[in-house]
């Protein structure tokens, strides 16, 4: 898909604002440096996420001007200051590119190209690539739905990966346990939602962690395959037989495999053995 050339001017510095007030960010106070040609990976599961800092860093305000728009995708700035590259539906292999210039006080400090490589089954991205975006289906009104977002992410051998939420979803809540994420949509909501997470891997050599971002698209809608309903799954508990009277209470975690919808579940228990006593 061919697009006309456009220019996007971003003014960077303390309290950075884009000229069209689409985003706000803060550039870390670091030595002014010129980055070589950059590259990011794209996939068909959602937009690729990168930051302005990944293109250039400075201790002083500067502007970033897009001189060559991507031809096989669309570049956007989300309200949280992230740059999003959305590939076209027919972009399934090969690469795209975006040209940009860095200016300060009207002078060009650097001119560079960002390459966007499309991920395919035969691709072998480096382990430092980190996070890839995901697109997941969510069942309405079900609590704590597990999100397996790390299955397509990459990290180097011996590295210690860690994730954190960079942009929270607008129509639900994320709960994190270690590197596992769980999502609960707002009661009654059906539609789309998204969040962005940061994926960092620490090499253990003392160097700063290598971090990347991923966009997770969530579609909350009932489908013919699954809808939210209370499910009870069989459990088996084995205890040693004993002719003596058992006085010690034993907790049976019988709800661990069951699923409930939003709200507080209640339960009634029926026992067909007279010697057992149940507390719910």
N, C-alpha and C positions, 0 to 999 in steps of 0.2 A: 504494500500500500504506500503510494508516494504521497508525501506531505510537503507543503510549502515551507520554505526556510523561515524560522522565527527566531526572535531574540528574547531571552529571559534574563533580566538583570536582577541580581540579588545583592543587596548591600549587607556586608558582614562586619561584625564587630561586637563590642559589648552591647547586649540588648538588641541583637540582630533582628531586623525586620526586612521582609521582602518588599519590593516596591509596590506590589499589589496587595500587601498585608495578608498574604495567605498563610504565613508561618512565622514562628518566632523561635530563635535558638540562640545559644551562646557559644562562641568560638573559644576554645581553651587558649590560655596565654602561653604560646609556645614560640620557639624561634621560627622566623619566616623561612619556609623551605619550599623548594620546587619539587613536586612529585613527578616521577616519570609516568609514562603511559599506564593507565589503570585498566583493569578489566573486572567485570562482575559476571556471574552466571545467572541465567534466567531459566525458568521451567514453565510448563503449562499449567501449574497448579495455583498460580497467583502472581501478583506483582513482585518484582525484586526490590529490595529495600536497601538504600545506602544513604550516607550522610554527607553533608557539605564538607565536613572535616576530612572525609576520605578522599576528596578531590584536592583540597588545599588547606593549609593551616597557616595562621599568621597571628602576630601579636598586635597588629594594627588593622583598622577597618579596611576592607577591600571589597570589590564587586566581582561577581562571577557572571559572565555573559555567555550564553549558549550561542555558538556560531554555526553549528550544524545540527539540526534536529534529527533524532532517530528516524529511520525510514521504515522500520519493521515493528514499531511499537510506539507507545505514547509516554512522554515524561510528565509527571505531575508532582506537585508539592502538597503534602497533606497538612492539615491544620496543626500538627504537632512538630513540624519542621523536618520531616523525613522526605527524601526524594524517592519517588516510586516510578519504576519502569514497568509498564504494562505491555507485554508482547501482543502483537496481533494474533488472531486465531490461526492464521495460516503460516505463522512463523514457528516452524517445528524443528528446524535444523539450521546450522550455519551460525553467522554472527551479525550483529548490528553494531552501530557505533554512533557516538555523539561527540561533537567538537565543542570546546569551550575555551574561553580566555579569562585570565585573572588580571584585573586592573586595580591600580591604586593611584589616586590623584591624577587620573587621566592617562597614566602610563601603563603599558602592558607589561606585567611581570612574568607571565607564562602563557603559553598556548599549548593545549594538549588535547588528547582524544581518549574518551572512555569507550572501551570495547565491551559489548554484551554478547556473551557466548551462550547459545541455547543448549540446554542439557538434553542428551538423547541416551538411549540404552547403551550405546557404545562409548559414551563419553567417559573420560577418566579425570575428573577435576582433582586438583591437589587437596590433600587432607586439610590444609589451612582454610579451605573454602568456607567451612562452617555450615550455617543454616540455609535451608531451602524452604520456600513458601509451601503452604498446604491449603487444600480446599476440603472441608469436612461437612458432612450432613449431621444435623442435630435434631433430636426428637423433642417436640414442644413439651413443656411442663415436666420434664424429667430432671431430677437433681443429680449433680456430680457425674456428668457423662465424661468418661475418660477420653482424653485427646492424645493420640499417639503422634505427636508432632516431631519427635526426634528420630523416627525410623528412617527418614531420608536425609538426615544431617550427617556431616562428615567431621571427624576430628582425628588428630594424629595419634599414633600409638604412643602410649605413655602419658598423654595429656589428660588433664582433669577437666572435663566439660562441666559447665554450669549455665543455667538459664535463669532469666528474670523477665518480668513483664515490663515492656517499655511503653506500650500504649494499651490501656485496659479496654475491654469491650464496652459498648454503649448500651446494649440491650440484654445484659446478663452479667454474671459474676464468675471470675476465675479463682479457683482454689489450687494452691500449689503445695505438693508434698515432695520435697527433694527436687528431682528432675521430672516429676510427673505432674501433669496439669489436668484439672477437672473443671468442666463448664456447666453452669446452670442457667438456662435462659430465663428471662423475666416471665412471670406467670402470664399465660395467655398470649405471649408475643409470638408472631410468625413473620418471617421475613429474613433479611440478611443482617449479619453482624461481622465484626472482625476485631482482631487484636494483633499487636506486634510484640514479639519477644526478642530479647537479646541472647545470643549464644556466644559464650566465651570459653576458650580453652587455654589453660595455664600449662606452659611447657615444663615448668619445674627448673628452668635454668636461671631464673631470676629476671628474665625479660618480661616486659609488660604482656598481659594476656592478649591473644588475638581474638577480636570480637567481631561478630556479624549480626545481622538482623533478619528476621523472617516475618512475612505477612501471612496470617492465617484467616482465610475466608470461611465464614460459618453460614450455612443455610439452614434456617430453622423452619421446617415444614414437615407435616405428616406425609408419609408415603405408604404405598400399598404393602411395602416390605415390613414396616415396623411402625408402631404407634405406642405412645406411653400407656402402660398398663401395669398393674401390680403383678409381679411374678414371684412364685414360690418355687424354689428348687429343692430337691431332696437332699437331706443331710444324713450322714452316718457317723455315730460316735461310738467308739469301742472302749469299754471299761472292763477291768478285770473282775471276774466273778468272785463273790465273797459271800459266805453263808452268814457272816456277822451283819449286824445292823449298821448301815452306813449313816453316819451322823454329819459328815463333812459335806458342805454344799459344793456342787460342781456346776460351773457356768458353761452352758452350751451356746456357742455363738451361731445360732441357727439362722440369723438374719444376714450373715455376711454375704451370701450368694444371691439373696433376694434383691428385687428392684422395686423402688417406690417412686411415685410421682411427687410433685411439690406438695408440701404440707407435712404434718406429723403423722406417721403411720400408727395405727393401733392394731392389736393382735389379741385373739383369743386362742387358748391352747386346750386341746382335748387329749387326755392320756388314757390308754387302754390297759394300764398296768397299775394295780391297786397300791403297790409299794412305793410309787414315785410321787413326789410332791413338787409342784411347779410354782415358781414365782415369776411373773411377767412385769 
